[in-house]
């Protein structure tokens, strides 16, 4: 069972953990978007390449 505790900003480790807690989801979102972008780019390149072969 988790216990809620206030953040003590006088302890440097608490500030670092707060920063990690706030940044990791944003980094995961960016990685996911980048991965989706790569997949779409690959799909369109492959589709364009295969459509030129069928002509």
mmCIF entry with sequence, helices, sheets and N, C-alpha, C, O atoms, coordinates in Angstrom:
data_MODEL
# 
_entry.id   MODEL 
# 
_entity.id                         1 
_entity.type                       polymer 
_entity.pdbx_number_of_molecules   1 
# 
_entity_poly.entity_id                      1 
_entity_poly.type                           'polypeptide(L)' 
_entity_poly.nstd_linkage                   no 
_entity_poly.nstd_monomer                   no 
_entity_poly.pdbx_seq_one_letter_code       
;(UNK)(UNK)(UNK)(UNK)(UNK)(UNK)(UNK)(UNK)(UNK)(UNK)(UNK)(UNK)(UNK)(UNK)(UNK)(UNK)
(UNK)(UNK)(UNK)(UNK)(UNK)(UNK)(UNK)(UNK)(UNK)(UNK)(UNK)(UNK)(UNK)(UNK)(UNK)(UNK)
(UNK)(UNK)(UNK)(UNK)(UNK)(UNK)(UNK)(UNK)(UNK)(UNK)(UNK)(UNK)(UNK)(UNK)(UNK)(UNK)
(UNK)(UNK)(UNK)(UNK)(UNK)(UNK)(UNK)
;
_entity_poly.pdbx_seq_one_letter_code_can   XXXXXXXXXXXXXXXXXXXXXXXXXXXXXXXXXXXXXXXXXXXXXXXXXXXXXXX 
_entity_poly.pdbx_strand_id                 A 
# 
loop_
_entity_poly_seq.entity_id 
_entity_poly_seq.num 
_entity_poly_seq.mon_id 
_entity_poly_seq.hetero 
1 1  UNK n 
1 2  UNK n 
1 3  UNK n 
1 4  UNK n 
1 5  UNK n 
1 6  UNK n 
1 7  UNK n 
1 8  UNK n 
1 9  UNK n 
1 10 UNK n 
1 11 UNK n 
1 12 UNK n 
1 13 UNK n 
1 14 UNK n 
1 15 UNK n 
1 16 UNK n 
1 17 UNK n 
1 18 UNK n 
1 19 UNK n 
1 20 UNK n 
1 21 UNK n 
1 22 UNK n 
1 23 UNK n 
1 24 UNK n 
1 25 UNK n 
1 26 UNK n 
1 27 UNK n 
1 28 UNK n 
1 29 UNK n 
1 30 UNK n 
1 31 UNK n 
1 32 UNK n 
1 33 UNK n 
1 34 UNK n 
1 35 UNK n 
1 36 UNK n 
1 37 UNK n 
1 38 UNK n 
1 39 UNK n 
1 40 UNK n 
1 41 UNK n 
1 42 UNK n 
1 43 UNK n 
1 44 UNK n 
1 45 UNK n 
1 46 UNK n 
1 47 UNK n 
1 48 UNK n 
1 49 UNK n 
1 50 UNK n 
1 51 UNK n 
1 52 UNK n 
1 53 UNK n 
1 54 UNK n 
1 55 UNK n 
# 
_struct_asym.id          A 
_struct_asym.entity_id   1 
# 
_struct_conf.conf_type_id            HELX_P 
_struct_conf.id                      HELX_P1 
_struct_conf.pdbx_PDB_helix_id       AA1 
_struct_conf.beg_label_comp_id       UNK 
_struct_conf.beg_label_asym_id       A 
_struct_conf.beg_label_seq_id        12 
_struct_conf.pdbx_beg_PDB_ins_code   ? 
_struct_conf.end_label_comp_id       UNK 
_struct_conf.end_label_asym_id       A 
_struct_conf.end_label_seq_id        53 
_struct_conf.pdbx_end_PDB_ins_code   ? 
_struct_conf.beg_auth_comp_id        UNK 
_struct_conf.beg_auth_asym_id        A 
_struct_conf.beg_auth_seq_id         12 
_struct_conf.end_auth_comp_id        UNK 
_struct_conf.end_auth_asym_id        A 
_struct_conf.end_auth_seq_id         53 
_struct_conf.pdbx_PDB_helix_class    1 
_struct_conf.details                 ? 
_struct_conf.pdbx_PDB_helix_length   42 
# 
_struct_conf_type.id          HELX_P 
_struct_conf_type.criteria    ? 
_struct_conf_type.reference   ? 
# 
loop_
_atom_site.group_PDB 
_atom_site.id 
_atom_site.type_symbol 
_atom_site.label_atom_id 
_atom_site.label_alt_id 
_atom_site.label_comp_id 
_atom_site.label_asym_id 
_atom_site.label_entity_id 
_atom_site.label_seq_id 
_atom_site.pdbx_PDB_ins_code 
_atom_site.Cartn_x 
_atom_site.Cartn_y 
_atom_site.Cartn_z 
_atom_site.occupancy 
_atom_site.B_iso_or_equiv 
_atom_site.pdbx_formal_charge 
_atom_site.auth_seq_id 
_atom_site.auth_comp_id 
_atom_site.auth_asym_id 
_atom_site.auth_atom_id 
_atom_site.pdbx_PDB_model_num 
ATOM 1   N N  . UNK A 1 1  ? 0.840  -1.176 0.000   1.00 0.00 ? 1  UNK A N  1 
ATOM 2   C CA . UNK A 1 1  ? 0.000  0.000  0.000   1.00 0.00 ? 1  UNK A CA 1 
ATOM 3   C C  . UNK A 1 1  ? 0.890  1.245  0.000   1.00 0.00 ? 1  UNK A C  1 
ATOM 4   O O  . UNK A 1 1  ? 1.816  1.353  0.804   1.00 0.00 ? 1  UNK A O  1 
ATOM 5   N N  . UNK A 1 2  ? 0.607  2.165  -0.890  1.00 0.00 ? 2  UNK A N  1 
ATOM 6   C CA . UNK A 1 2  ? 1.411  3.377  -1.006  1.00 0.00 ? 2  UNK A CA 1 
ATOM 7   C C  . UNK A 1 2  ? 1.008  4.388  0.064   1.00 0.00 ? 2  UNK A C  1 
ATOM 8   O O  . UNK A 1 2  ? -0.151 4.462  0.471   1.00 0.00 ? 2  UNK A O  1 
ATOM 9   N N  . UNK A 1 3  ? 1.980  5.152  0.500   1.00 0.00 ? 3  UNK A N  1 
ATOM 10  C CA . UNK A 1 3  ? 1.736  6.209  1.482   1.00 0.00 ? 3  UNK A CA 1 
ATOM 11  C C  . UNK A 1 3  ? 2.061  7.538  0.811   1.00 0.00 ? 3  UNK A C  1 
ATOM 12  O O  . UNK A 1 3  ? 3.171  7.734  0.317   1.00 0.00 ? 3  UNK A O  1 
ATOM 13  N N  . UNK A 1 4  ? 1.100  8.439  0.795   1.00 0.00 ? 4  UNK A N  1 
ATOM 14  C CA . UNK A 1 4  ? 1.336  9.769  0.220   1.00 0.00 ? 4  UNK A CA 1 
ATOM 15  C C  . UNK A 1 4  ? 2.178  10.596 1.176   1.00 0.00 ? 4  UNK A C  1 
ATOM 16  O O  . UNK A 1 4  ? 1.878  10.699 2.365   1.00 0.00 ? 4  UNK A O  1 
ATOM 17  N N  . UNK A 1 5  ? 3.228  11.178 0.639   1.00 0.00 ? 5  UNK A N  1 
ATOM 18  C CA . UNK A 1 5  ? 4.094  12.025 1.448   1.00 0.00 ? 5  UNK A CA 1 
ATOM 19  C C  . UNK A 1 5  ? 4.373  13.309 0.680   1.00 0.00 ? 5  UNK A C  1 
ATOM 20  O O  . UNK A 1 5  ? 4.556  13.281 -0.537  1.00 0.00 ? 5  UNK A O  1 
ATOM 21  N N  . UNK A 1 6  ? 4.406  14.427 1.384   1.00 0.00 ? 6  UNK A N  1 
ATOM 22  C CA . UNK A 1 6  ? 4.734  15.683 0.698   1.00 0.00 ? 6  UNK A CA 1 
ATOM 23  C C  . UNK A 1 6  ? 6.195  15.674 0.244   1.00 0.00 ? 6  UNK A C  1 
ATOM 24  O O  . UNK A 1 6  ? 7.043  15.010 0.841   1.00 0.00 ? 6  UNK A O  1 
ATOM 25  N N  . UNK A 1 7  ? 6.464  16.412 -0.807  1.00 0.00 ? 7  UNK A N  1 
ATOM 26  C CA . UNK A 1 7  ? 7.831  16.493 -1.322  1.00 0.00 ? 7  UNK A CA 1 
ATOM 27  C C  . UNK A 1 7  ? 8.616  17.491 -0.495  1.00 0.00 ? 7  UNK A C  1 
ATOM 28  O O  . UNK A 1 7  ? 8.191  18.631 -0.311  1.00 0.00 ? 7  UNK A O  1 
ATOM 29  N N  . UNK A 1 8  ? 9.764  17.057 0.003   1.00 0.00 ? 8  UNK A N  1 
ATOM 30  C CA . UNK A 1 8  ? 10.644 17.921 0.779   1.00 0.00 ? 8  UNK A CA 1 
ATOM 31  C C  . UNK A 1 8  ? 11.699 18.479 -0.174  1.00 0.00 ? 8  UNK A C  1 
ATOM 32  O O  . UNK A 1 8  ? 12.651 17.781 -0.523  1.00 0.00 ? 8  UNK A O  1 
ATOM 33  N N  . UNK A 1 9  ? 11.532 19.734 -0.595  1.00 0.00 ? 9  UNK A N  1 
ATOM 34  C CA . UNK A 1 9  ? 12.440 20.328 -1.565  1.00 0.00 ? 9  UNK A CA 1 
ATOM 35  C C  . UNK A 1 9  ? 13.807 20.680 -0.980  1.00 0.00 ? 9  UNK A C  1 
ATOM 36  O O  . UNK A 1 9  ? 14.703 21.102 -1.712  1.00 0.00 ? 9  UNK A O  1 
ATOM 37  N N  . UNK A 1 10 ? 13.971 20.514 0.312   1.00 0.00 ? 10 UNK A N  1 
ATOM 38  C CA . UNK A 1 10 ? 15.293 20.755 0.895   1.00 0.00 ? 10 UNK A CA 1 
ATOM 39  C C  . UNK A 1 10 ? 16.219 19.556 0.673   1.00 0.00 ? 10 UNK A C  1 
ATOM 40  O O  . UNK A 1 10 ? 17.429 19.658 0.871   1.00 0.00 ? 10 UNK A O  1 
ATOM 41  N N  . UNK A 1 11 ? 15.650 18.430 0.263   1.00 0.00 ? 11 UNK A N  1 
ATOM 42  C CA . UNK A 1 11 ? 16.449 17.232 -0.022  1.00 0.00 ? 11 UNK A CA 1 
ATOM 43  C C  . UNK A 1 11 ? 16.656 17.160 -1.541  1.00 0.00 ? 11 UNK A C  1 
ATOM 44  O O  . UNK A 1 11 ? 15.684 17.025 -2.283  1.00 0.00 ? 11 UNK A O  1 
ATOM 45  N N  . UNK A 1 12 ? 17.901 17.246 -2.011  1.00 0.00 ? 12 UNK A N  1 
ATOM 46  C CA . UNK A 1 12 ? 18.159 17.259 -3.462  1.00 0.00 ? 12 UNK A CA 1 
ATOM 47  C C  . UNK A 1 12 ? 17.614 16.032 -4.187  1.00 0.00 ? 12 UNK A C  1 
ATOM 48  O O  . UNK A 1 12 ? 17.156 16.146 -5.324  1.00 0.00 ? 12 UNK A O  1 
ATOM 49  N N  . UNK A 1 13 ? 17.656 14.877 -3.559  1.00 0.00 ? 13 UNK A N  1 
ATOM 50  C CA . UNK A 1 13 ? 17.177 13.656 -4.200  1.00 0.00 ? 13 UNK A CA 1 
ATOM 51  C C  . UNK A 1 13 ? 15.686 13.736 -4.501  1.00 0.00 ? 13 UNK A C  1 
ATOM 52  O O  . UNK A 1 13 ? 15.225 13.206 -5.512  1.00 0.00 ? 13 UNK A O  1 
ATOM 53  N N  . UNK A 1 14 ? 14.937 14.391 -3.634  1.00 0.00 ? 14 UNK A N  1 
ATOM 54  C CA . UNK A 1 14 ? 13.497 14.531 -3.858  1.00 0.00 ? 14 UNK A CA 1 
ATOM 55  C C  . UNK A 1 14 ? 13.219 15.376 -5.093  1.00 0.00 ? 14 UNK A C  1 
ATOM 56  O O  . UNK A 1 14 ? 12.309 15.076 -5.867  1.00 0.00 ? 14 UNK A O  1 
ATOM 57  N N  . UNK A 1 15 ? 14.000 16.424 -5.274  1.00 0.00 ? 15 UNK A N  1 
ATOM 58  C CA . UNK A 1 15 ? 13.831 17.284 -6.446  1.00 0.00 ? 15 UNK A CA 1 
ATOM 59  C C  . UNK A 1 15 ? 14.167 16.522 -7.723  1.00 0.00 ? 15 UNK A C  1 
ATOM 60  O O  . UNK A 1 15 ? 13.481 16.666 -8.735  1.00 0.00 ? 15 UNK A O  1 
ATOM 61  N N  . UNK A 1 16 ? 15.212 15.720 -7.676  1.00 0.00 ? 16 UNK A N  1 
ATOM 62  C CA . UNK A 1 16 ? 15.602 14.933 -8.851  1.00 0.00 ? 16 UNK A CA 1 
ATOM 63  C C  . UNK A 1 16 ? 14.525 13.901 -9.174  1.00 0.00 ? 16 UNK A C  1 
ATOM 64  O O  . UNK A 1 16 ? 14.175 13.718 -10.340 1.00 0.00 ? 16 UNK A O  1 
ATOM 65  N N  . UNK A 1 17 ? 14.001 13.234 -8.163  1.00 0.00 ? 17 UNK A N  1 
ATOM 66  C CA . UNK A 1 17 ? 12.954 12.243 -8.405  1.00 0.00 ? 17 UNK A CA 1 
ATOM 67  C C  . UNK A 1 17 ? 11.691 12.887 -8.962  1.00 0.00 ? 17 UNK A C  1 
ATOM 68  O O  . UNK A 1 17 ? 11.020 12.299 -9.810  1.00 0.00 ? 17 UNK A O  1 
ATOM 69  N N  . UNK A 1 18 ? 11.362 14.080 -8.498  1.00 0.00 ? 18 UNK A N  1 
ATOM 70  C CA . UNK A 1 18 ? 10.215 14.801 -9.045  1.00 0.00 ? 18 UNK A CA 1 
ATOM 71  C C  . UNK A 1 18 ? 10.450 15.125 -10.517 1.00 0.00 ? 18 UNK A C  1 
ATOM 72  O O  . UNK A 1 18 ? 9.542  14.986 -11.336 1.00 0.00 ? 18 UNK A O  1 
ATOM 73  N N  . UNK A 1 19 ? 11.649 15.550 -10.852 1.00 0.00 ? 19 UNK A N  1 
ATOM 74  C CA . UNK A 1 19 ? 11.976 15.859 -12.246 1.00 0.00 ? 19 UNK A CA 1 
ATOM 75  C C  . UNK A 1 19 ? 11.841 14.611 -13.120 1.00 0.00 ? 19 UNK A C  1 
ATOM 76  O O  . UNK A 1 19 ? 11.276 14.683 -14.211 1.00 0.00 ? 19 UNK A O  1 
ATOM 77  N N  . UNK A 1 20 ? 12.344 13.489 -12.661 1.00 0.00 ? 20 UNK A N  1 
ATOM 78  C CA . UNK A 1 20 ? 12.246 12.239 -13.420 1.00 0.00 ? 20 UNK A CA 1 
ATOM 79  C C  . UNK A 1 20 ? 10.786 11.838 -13.568 1.00 0.00 ? 20 UNK A C  1 
ATOM 80  O O  . UNK A 1 20 ? 10.359 11.425 -14.646 1.00 0.00 ? 20 UNK A O  1 
ATOM 81  N N  . UNK A 1 21 ? 10.027 11.959 -12.497 1.00 0.00 ? 21 UNK A N  1 
ATOM 82  C CA . UNK A 1 21 ? 8.612  11.602 -12.509 1.00 0.00 ? 21 UNK A CA 1 
ATOM 83  C C  . UNK A 1 21 ? 7.842  12.432 -13.529 1.00 0.00 ? 21 UNK A C  1 
ATOM 84  O O  . UNK A 1 21 ? 6.918  11.929 -14.168 1.00 0.00 ? 21 UNK A O  1 
ATOM 85  N N  . UNK A 1 22 ? 8.213  13.690 -13.684 1.00 0.00 ? 22 UNK A N  1 
ATOM 86  C CA . UNK A 1 22 ? 7.505  14.568 -14.610 1.00 0.00 ? 22 UNK A CA 1 
ATOM 87  C C  . UNK A 1 22 ? 7.987  14.433 -16.058 1.00 0.00 ? 22 UNK A C  1 
ATOM 88  O O  . UNK A 1 22 ? 7.216  14.671 -16.987 1.00 0.00 ? 22 UNK A O  1 
ATOM 89  N N  . UNK A 1 23 ? 9.247  14.055 -16.257 1.00 0.00 ? 23 UNK A N  1 
ATOM 90  C CA . UNK A 1 23 ? 9.831  14.039 -17.598 1.00 0.00 ? 23 UNK A CA 1 
ATOM 91  C C  . UNK A 1 23 ? 9.621  12.712 -18.317 1.00 0.00 ? 23 UNK A C  1 
ATOM 92  O O  . UNK A 1 23 ? 9.448  12.707 -19.536 1.00 0.00 ? 23 UNK A O  1 
ATOM 93  N N  . UNK A 1 24 ? 9.630  11.610 -17.621 1.00 0.00 ? 24 UNK A N  1 
ATOM 94  C CA . UNK A 1 24 ? 9.570  10.297 -18.266 1.00 0.00 ? 24 UNK A CA 1 
ATOM 95  C C  . UNK A 1 24 ? 8.325  10.123 -19.138 1.00 0.00 ? 24 UNK A C  1 
ATOM 96  O O  . UNK A 1 24 ? 8.469  9.647  -20.264 1.00 0.00 ? 24 UNK A O  1 
ATOM 97  N N  . UNK A 1 25 ? 7.125  10.471 -18.702 1.00 0.00 ? 25 UNK A N  1 
ATOM 98  C CA . UNK A 1 25 ? 5.966  10.308 -19.604 1.00 0.00 ? 25 UNK A CA 1 
ATOM 99  C C  . UNK A 1 25 ? 6.088  11.136 -20.886 1.00 0.00 ? 25 UNK A C  1 
ATOM 100 O O  . UNK A 1 25 ? 5.683  10.682 -21.956 1.00 0.00 ? 25 UNK A O  1 
ATOM 101 N N  . UNK A 1 26 ? 6.638  12.333 -20.783 1.00 0.00 ? 26 UNK A N  1 
ATOM 102 C CA . UNK A 1 26 ? 6.808  13.165 -21.974 1.00 0.00 ? 26 UNK A CA 1 
ATOM 103 C C  . UNK A 1 26 ? 7.814  12.530 -22.928 1.00 0.00 ? 26 UNK A C  1 
ATOM 104 O O  . UNK A 1 26 ? 7.620  12.555 -24.143 1.00 0.00 ? 26 UNK A O  1 
ATOM 105 N N  . UNK A 1 27 ? 8.878  11.967 -22.389 1.00 0.00 ? 27 UNK A N  1 
ATOM 106 C CA . UNK A 1 27 ? 9.874  11.284 -23.227 1.00 0.00 ? 27 UNK A CA 1 
ATOM 107 C C  . UNK A 1 27 ? 9.249  10.070 -23.900 1.00 0.00 ? 27 UNK A C  1 
ATOM 108 O O  . UNK A 1 27 ? 9.514  9.813  -25.074 1.00 0.00 ? 27 UNK A O  1 
ATOM 109 N N  . UNK A 1 28 ? 8.425  9.323  -23.177 1.00 0.00 ? 28 UNK A N  1 
ATOM 110 C CA . UNK A 1 28 ? 7.763  8.167  -23.773 1.00 0.00 ? 28 UNK A CA 1 
ATOM 111 C C  . UNK A 1 28 ? 6.822  8.601  -24.893 1.00 0.00 ? 28 UNK A C  1 
ATOM 112 O O  . UNK A 1 28 ? 6.746  7.933  -25.925 1.00 0.00 ? 28 UNK A O  1 
ATOM 113 N N  . UNK A 1 29 ? 6.113  9.697  -24.709 1.00 0.00 ? 29 UNK A N  1 
ATOM 114 C CA . UNK A 1 29 ? 5.231  10.207 -25.756 1.00 0.00 ? 29 UNK A CA 1 
ATOM 115 C C  . UNK A 1 29 ? 6.026  10.597 -26.995 1.00 0.00 ? 29 UNK A C  1 
ATOM 116 O O  . UNK A 1 29 ? 5.618  10.305 -28.119 1.00 0.00 ? 29 UNK A O  1 
ATOM 117 N N  . UNK A 1 30 ? 7.162  11.259 -26.787 1.00 0.00 ? 30 UNK A N  1 
ATOM 118 C CA . UNK A 1 30 ? 8.001  11.672 -27.909 1.00 0.00 ? 30 UNK A CA 1 
ATOM 119 C C  . UNK A 1 30 ? 8.547  10.466 -28.650 1.00 0.00 ? 30 UNK A C  1 
ATOM 120 O O  . UNK A 1 30 ? 8.572  10.450 -29.880 1.00 0.00 ? 30 UNK A O  1 
ATOM 121 N N  . UNK A 1 31 ? 8.981  9.467  -27.918 1.00 0.00 ? 31 UNK A N  1 
ATOM 122 C CA . UNK A 1 31 ? 9.500  8.250  -28.542 1.00 0.00 ? 31 UNK A CA 1 
ATOM 123 C C  . UNK A 1 31 ? 8.395  7.565  -29.326 1.00 0.00 ? 31 UNK A C  1 
ATOM 124 O O  . UNK A 1 31 ? 8.625  7.096  -30.441 1.00 0.00 ? 31 UNK A O  1 
ATOM 125 N N  . UNK A 1 32 ? 7.204  7.502  -28.761 1.00 0.00 ? 32 UNK A N  1 
ATOM 126 C CA . UNK A 1 32 ? 6.084  6.873  -29.452 1.00 0.00 ? 32 UNK A CA 1 
ATOM 127 C C  . UNK A 1 32 ? 5.722  7.605  -30.728 1.00 0.00 ? 32 UNK A C  1 
ATOM 128 O O  . UNK A 1 32 ? 5.472  6.973  -31.754 1.00 0.00 ? 32 UNK A O  1 
ATOM 129 N N  . UNK A 1 33 ? 5.691  8.926  -30.680 1.00 0.00 ? 33 UNK A N  1 
ATOM 130 C CA . UNK A 1 33 ? 5.387  9.714  -31.869 1.00 0.00 ? 33 UNK A CA 1 
ATOM 131 C C  . UNK A 1 33 ? 6.472  9.530  -32.925 1.00 0.00 ? 33 UNK A C  1 
ATOM 132 O O  . UNK A 1 33 ? 6.174  9.429  -34.115 1.00 0.00 ? 33 UNK A O  1 
ATOM 133 N N  . UNK A 1 34 ? 7.724  9.487  -32.493 1.00 0.00 ? 34 UNK A N  1 
ATOM 134 C CA . UNK A 1 34 ? 8.822  9.302  -33.431 1.00 0.00 ? 34 UNK A CA 1 
ATOM 135 C C  . UNK A 1 34 ? 8.727  7.932  -34.083 1.00 0.00 ? 34 UNK A C  1 
ATOM 136 O O  . UNK A 1 34 ? 8.955  7.794  -35.284 1.00 0.00 ? 34 UNK A O  1 
ATOM 137 N N  . UNK A 1 35 ? 8.390  6.920  -33.293 1.00 0.00 ? 35 UNK A N  1 
ATOM 138 C CA . UNK A 1 35 ? 8.253  5.577  -33.829 1.00 0.00 ? 35 UNK A CA 1 
ATOM 139 C C  . UNK A 1 35 ? 7.108  5.528  -34.838 1.00 0.00 ? 35 UNK A C  1 
ATOM 140 O O  . UNK A 1 35 ? 7.241  4.914  -35.897 1.00 0.00 ? 35 UNK A O  1 
ATOM 141 N N  . UNK A 1 36 ? 5.999  6.164  -34.521 1.00 0.00 ? 36 UNK A N  1 
ATOM 142 C CA . UNK A 1 36 ? 4.874  6.213  -35.448 1.00 0.00 ? 36 UNK A CA 1 
ATOM 143 C C  . UNK A 1 36 ? 5.275  6.938  -36.727 1.00 0.00 ? 36 UNK A C  1 
ATOM 144 O O  . UNK A 1 36 ? 4.924  6.507  -37.825 1.00 0.00 ? 36 UNK A O  1 
ATOM 145 N N  . UNK A 1 37 ? 6.012  8.043  -36.584 1.00 0.00 ? 37 UNK A N  1 
ATOM 146 C CA . UNK A 1 37 ? 6.481  8.790  -37.752 1.00 0.00 ? 37 UNK A CA 1 
ATOM 147 C C  . UNK A 1 37 ? 7.358  7.907  -38.636 1.00 0.00 ? 37 UNK A C  1 
ATOM 148 O O  . UNK A 1 37 ? 7.201  7.913  -39.857 1.00 0.00 ? 37 UNK A O  1 
ATOM 149 N N  . UNK A 1 38 ? 8.272  7.153  -38.044 1.00 0.00 ? 38 UNK A N  1 
ATOM 150 C CA . UNK A 1 38 ? 9.133  6.264  -38.820 1.00 0.00 ? 38 UNK A CA 1 
ATOM 151 C C  . UNK A 1 38 ? 8.321  5.192  -39.521 1.00 0.00 ? 38 UNK A C  1 
ATOM 152 O O  . UNK A 1 38 ? 8.596  4.862  -40.675 1.00 0.00 ? 38 UNK A O  1 
ATOM 153 N N  . UNK A 1 39 ? 7.326  4.643  -38.840 1.00 0.00 ? 39 UNK A N  1 
ATOM 154 C CA . UNK A 1 39 ? 6.502  3.607  -39.446 1.00 0.00 ? 39 UNK A CA 1 
ATOM 155 C C  . UNK A 1 39 ? 5.720  4.156  -40.627 1.00 0.00 ? 39 UNK A C  1 
ATOM 156 O O  . UNK A 1 39 ? 5.643  3.511  -41.673 1.00 0.00 ? 39 UNK A O  1 
ATOM 157 N N  . UNK A 1 40 ? 5.140  5.338  -40.472 1.00 0.00 ? 40 UNK A N  1 
ATOM 158 C CA . UNK A 1 40 ? 4.393  5.935  -41.571 1.00 0.00 ? 40 UNK A CA 1 
ATOM 159 C C  . UNK A 1 40 ? 5.303  6.263  -42.741 1.00 0.00 ? 40 UNK A C  1 
ATOM 160 O O  . UNK A 1 40 ? 4.944  6.026  -43.894 1.00 0.00 ? 40 UNK A O  1 
ATOM 161 N N  . UNK A 1 41 ? 6.471  6.805  -42.454 1.00 0.00 ? 41 UNK A N  1 
ATOM 162 C CA . UNK A 1 41 ? 7.425  7.134  -43.507 1.00 0.00 ? 41 UNK A CA 1 
ATOM 163 C C  . UNK A 1 41 ? 7.839  5.877  -44.265 1.00 0.00 ? 41 UNK A C  1 
ATOM 164 O O  . UNK A 1 41 ? 7.887  5.873  -45.495 1.00 0.00 ? 41 UNK A O  1 
ATOM 165 N N  . UNK A 1 42 ? 8.135  4.820  -43.531 1.00 0.00 ? 42 UNK A N  1 
ATOM 166 C CA . UNK A 1 42 ? 8.510  3.550  -44.153 1.00 0.00 ? 42 UNK A CA 1 
ATOM 167 C C  . UNK A 1 42 ? 7.366  3.024  -45.017 1.00 0.00 ? 42 UNK A C  1 
ATOM 168 O O  . UNK A 1 42 ? 7.599  2.545  -46.127 1.00 0.00 ? 42 UNK A O  1 
ATOM 169 N N  . UNK A 1 43 ? 6.122  3.109  -44.511 1.00 0.00 ? 43 UNK A N  1 
ATOM 170 C CA . UNK A 1 43 ? 4.969  2.626  -45.257 1.00 0.00 ? 43 UNK A CA 1 
ATOM 171 C C  . UNK A 1 43 ? 4.815  3.381  -46.571 1.00 0.00 ? 43 UNK A C  1 
ATOM 172 O O  . UNK A 1 43 ? 4.599  2.771  -47.619 1.00 0.00 ? 43 UNK A O  1 
ATOM 173 N N  . UNK A 1 44 ? 4.926  4.708  -46.519 1.00 0.00 ? 44 UNK A N  1 
ATOM 174 C CA . UNK A 1 44 ? 4.742  5.493  -47.737 1.00 0.00 ? 44 UNK A CA 1 
ATOM 175 C C  . UNK A 1 44 ? 5.883  5.293  -48.728 1.00 0.00 ? 44 UNK A C  1 
ATOM 176 O O  . UNK A 1 44 ? 5.659  5.279  -49.939 1.00 0.00 ? 44 UNK A O  1 
ATOM 177 N N  . UNK A 1 45 ? 7.093  5.139  -48.227 1.00 0.00 ? 45 UNK A N  1 
ATOM 178 C CA . UNK A 1 45 ? 8.224  4.871  -49.121 1.00 0.00 ? 45 UNK A CA 1 
ATOM 179 C C  . UNK A 1 45 ? 8.042  3.506  -49.774 1.00 0.00 ? 45 UNK A C  1 
ATOM 180 O O  . UNK A 1 45 ? 8.224  3.361  -50.983 1.00 0.00 ? 45 UNK A O  1 
ATOM 181 N N  . UNK A 1 46 ? 7.681  2.506  -48.974 1.00 0.00 ? 46 UNK A N  1 
ATOM 182 C CA . UNK A 1 46 ? 7.486  1.163  -49.503 1.00 0.00 ? 46 UNK A CA 1 
ATOM 183 C C  . UNK A 1 46 ? 6.319  1.142  -50.482 1.00 0.00 ? 46 UNK A C  1 
ATOM 184 O O  . UNK A 1 46 ? 6.422  0.529  -51.545 1.00 0.00 ? 46 UNK A O  1 
ATOM 185 N N  . UNK A 1 47 ? 5.215  1.797  -50.149 1.00 0.00 ? 47 UNK A N  1 
ATOM 186 C CA . UNK A 1 47 ? 4.056  1.839  -51.032 1.00 0.00 ? 47 UNK A CA 1 
ATOM 187 C C  . UNK A 1 47 ? 4.410  2.555  -52.336 1.00 0.00 ? 47 UNK A C  1 
ATOM 188 O O  . UNK A 1 47 ? 4.023  2.098  -53.411 1.00 0.00 ? 47 UNK A O  1 
ATOM 189 N N  . UNK A 1 48 ? 5.134  3.659  -52.256 1.00 0.00 ? 48 UNK A N  1 
ATOM 190 C CA . UNK A 1 48 ? 5.549  4.364  -53.460 1.00 0.00 ? 48 UNK A CA 1 
ATOM 191 C C  . UNK A 1 48 ? 6.490  3.534  -54.306 1.00 0.00 ? 48 UNK A C  1 
ATOM 192 O O  . UNK A 1 48 ? 6.416  3.559  -55.535 1.00 0.00 ? 48 UNK A O  1 
ATOM 193 N N  . UNK A 1 49 ? 7.382  2.792  -53.648 1.00 0.00 ? 49 UNK A N  1 
ATOM 194 C CA . UNK A 1 49 ? 8.333  1.952  -54.374 1.00 0.00 ? 49 UNK A CA 1 
ATOM 195 C C  . UNK A 1 49 ? 7.624  0.797  -55.057 1.00 0.00 ? 49 UNK A C  1 
ATOM 196 O O  . UNK A 1 49 ? 7.910  0.498  -56.216 1.00 0.00 ? 49 UNK A O  1 
ATOM 197 N N  . UNK A 1 50 ? 6.706  0.144  -54.364 1.00 0.00 ? 50 UNK A N  1 
ATOM 198 C CA . UNK A 1 50 ? 6.005  -1.002 -54.959 1.00 0.00 ? 50 UNK A CA 1 
ATOM 199 C C  . UNK A 1 50 ? 5.036  -0.554 -56.046 1.00 0.00 ? 50 UNK A C  1 
ATOM 200 O O  . UNK A 1 50 ? 4.794  -1.303 -56.993 1.00 0.00 ? 50 UNK A O  1 
ATOM 201 N N  . UNK A 1 51 ? 4.474  0.652  -55.936 1.00 0.00 ? 51 UNK A N  1 
ATOM 202 C CA . UNK A 1 51 ? 3.563  1.124  -56.982 1.00 0.00 ? 51 UNK A CA 1 
ATOM 203 C C  . UNK A 1 51 ? 4.330  1.428  -58.266 1.00 0.00 ? 51 UNK A C  1 
ATOM 204 O O  . UNK A 1 51 ? 3.775  1.286  -59.356 1.00 0.00 ? 51 UNK A O  1 
ATOM 205 N N  . UNK A 1 52 ? 5.582  1.839  -58.165 1.00 0.00 ? 52 UNK A N  1 
ATOM 206 C CA . UNK A 1 52 ? 6.375  2.076  -59.377 1.00 0.00 ? 52 UNK A CA 1 
ATOM 207 C C  . UNK A 1 52 ? 6.801  0.766  -60.021 1.00 0.00 ? 52 UNK A C  1 
ATOM 208 O O  . UNK A 1 52 ? 7.014  0.713  -61.232 1.00 0.00 ? 52 UNK A O  1 
ATOM 209 N N  . UNK A 1 53 ? 6.927  -0.291 -59.225 1.00 0.00 ? 53 UNK A N  1 
ATOM 210 C CA . UNK A 1 53 ? 7.280  -1.589 -59.795 1.00 0.00 ? 53 UNK A CA 1 
ATOM 211 C C  . UNK A 1 53 ? 6.122  -2.195 -60.573 1.00 0.00 ? 53 UNK A C  1 
ATOM 212 O O  . UNK A 1 53 ? 6.337  -2.909 -61.553 1.00 0.00 ? 53 UNK A O  1 
ATOM 213 N N  . UNK A 1 54 ? 4.884  -1.913 -60.139 1.00 0.00 ? 54 UNK A N  1 
ATOM 214 C CA . UNK A 1 54 ? 3.730  -2.526 -60.803 1.00 0.00 ? 54 UNK A CA 1 
ATOM 215 C C  . UNK A 1 54 ? 3.343  -1.823 -62.087 1.00 0.00 ? 54 UNK A C  1 
ATOM 216 O O  . UNK A 1 54 ? 2.509  -2.332 -62.836 1.00 0.00 ? 54 UNK A O  1 
ATOM 217 N N  . UNK A 1 55 ? 3.926  -0.668 -62.361 1.00 0.00 ? 55 UNK A N  1 
ATOM 218 C CA . UNK A 1 55 ? 3.565  0.077  -63.581 1.00 0.00 ? 55 UNK A CA 1 
ATOM 219 C C  . UNK A 1 55 ? 4.297  -0.441 -64.788 1.00 0.00 ? 55 UNK A C  1 
ATOM 220 O O  . UNK A 1 55 ? 4.109  0.072  -65.891 1.00 0.00 ? 55 UNK A O  1 
# 
